[in-house]
Amino acid sequence: MVFVARLKRPVHGWLQKRATGVRMNYQLIPKELRPIAKKVEAQQRISESDALALYESNDLNALGMIANVVRERKNGNHATYIHNRYINYSNICILSCQFCAFAAKKRDAHAFEYAIDEIIRVVDDALRLGVTEVHMVGGLHPSLKKDWYLDLLRRLRALDPQLHIKAFTAIEVRHLAQRIFRLPIRDTLEILRDAGLGSITGGGAEIFDPAVRDQVCRGKETADEWLNVHRTWHSMGGRSTCTMLYGHIETLAHRADHLRQLRQLQDETGGFTGFVPFAFEPAQSHGVLAHIKRASAFEQLRNLAVSRIYLDNIDHLTAYWVSLGLPLAQVSLSYGVDDLHGTILEEKIFHMAGAKTPQQQTVAALEHAIREAGREPVQRDSHYRHLNGARRIDQTDQRELVCA
């Protein structure tokens, strides 16, 4: 049974509001989880071993109850989304990560590379639909020059100074610094920011354990290198999201350790705005990943709930509907999630890996899903701040009304 929480009043007796916050019905929580639930209710930090105990529990609704205490405390009954446009500028990449079906060599049939003029045109079209953010990542391209990246950022900013440019994973930043700009990470980030970069993306974290990384993304940056790029960006006053790619060869202990390292950096910098976990897409996998089965709906909800409970210093938890599908993302709003990501408009990385979800969503569809789950929909900006009087869609534009 899945409980959909409408927290303005008690639901099925499992949550009760009181002056000091949200209180749980402990009769519905198994004995082994009650000490953890009491910590959460008292706003005490849970340990890594507590997180592992939560991961090992099969009482999904109990996990949802505990996670929703944290969600309610941090975000009330609001659930957010962003009106954004994805740009994957190229999939040509010098790496060959074992899990990745997106990357290509120049000679490969599925390789692509967009010209700056093409990117500017599609973003300009998206601006007419009311987007507030362009989200842009690509492969580690072997031959694009420094001026290409800077010209792209400047021309995007010139389209609309209010457009937020969220771009580049930590591994892309390292690639630019080491091979393209040939400058330290901080200097590279300062140049990118001056050209228009608003925030960096959370991609590339995968699972931090080095043995796992050696099997699924050999040659990619280490966990310390990923964390250091974000640490540097945060020290400059920048914000970013963080991620986890789960459901492949990692253990539950590896997931708990991954969350620990994210929470530790957030304690240090406070620069993460939200956490965005997503399940591995096995359809196009090979080698050590060839026989992996896709994470079940149960597993995805459990991972979201545990993440919400453990990451007490990260305010927002995003359900990436591109991975989950919108129906399951809607259900996740009762398992600690307070954000459904965005309209996207076009997504390539997960779909080239075999995802069968749509490539975009309408604002109307996201708001309807949120309301059906008993939450109050709010459009947000790139830092999860609520937008008042945000640029809205021209509802007469039929391009927005069709999901790919």
Number of C-alpha atoms within 10 A of each C-alpha: 5 11 15 19 23 17 19 12 11 13 13 11 11 18 22 17 14 8 6 9 13 18 20 22 14 16 11 15 18 13 11 11 18 17 13 21 26 15 12 21 18 12 13 12 15 17 13 17 12 18 23 18 17 26 22 12 14 12 15 18 20 25 26 27 26 29 25 28 27 25 27 17 15 16 16 16 18 20 28 27 24 26 28 28 25 24 21 19 18 20 24 23 19 17 18 17 18 18 24 21 22 22 25 21 18 16 9 10 8 14 15 17 15 12 12 16 10 12 17 17 13 13 21 15 14 22 21 13 20 18 26 22 25 23 19 18 21 20 23 21 23 15 11 11 13 14 11 11 15 18 14 18 22 16 16 24 18 13 14 12 11 10 21 22 22 23 27 22 26 24 20 21 24 24 20 25 19 14 15 19 18 14 14 12 20 16 13 19 24 14 13 20 19 13 18 24 22 21 25 28 20 23 20 22 24 25 27 25 17 14 11 17 22 14 16 22 20 17 13 17 19 20 18 12 15 21 19 15 20 27 22 15 23 21 15 14 11 18 23 24 24 24 21 22 19 23 22 22 16 18 14 18 17 18 25 24 19 21 23 17 15 22 19 14 17 20 14 12 17 18 22 25 19 22 26 22 24 24 21 25 26 22 18 15 18 14 10 13 18 14 12 16 13 16 18 12 15 11 17 22 27 26 23 25 31 25 26 29 27 24 23 20 19 22 18 25 25 27 29 19 26 25 21 22 16 20 10 17 27 26 21 28 31 26 33 29 31 29 31 27 24 27 25 23 22 18 16 15 19 20 19 17 18 15 20 13 16 18 19 21 23 19 19 14 14 25 20 15 20 25 16 13 19 19 25 16 20 20 24 21 19 25 16 18 13 17 13 9 7 14 15 14 19 13 11 8 11 8 15 21 16 11 14 12
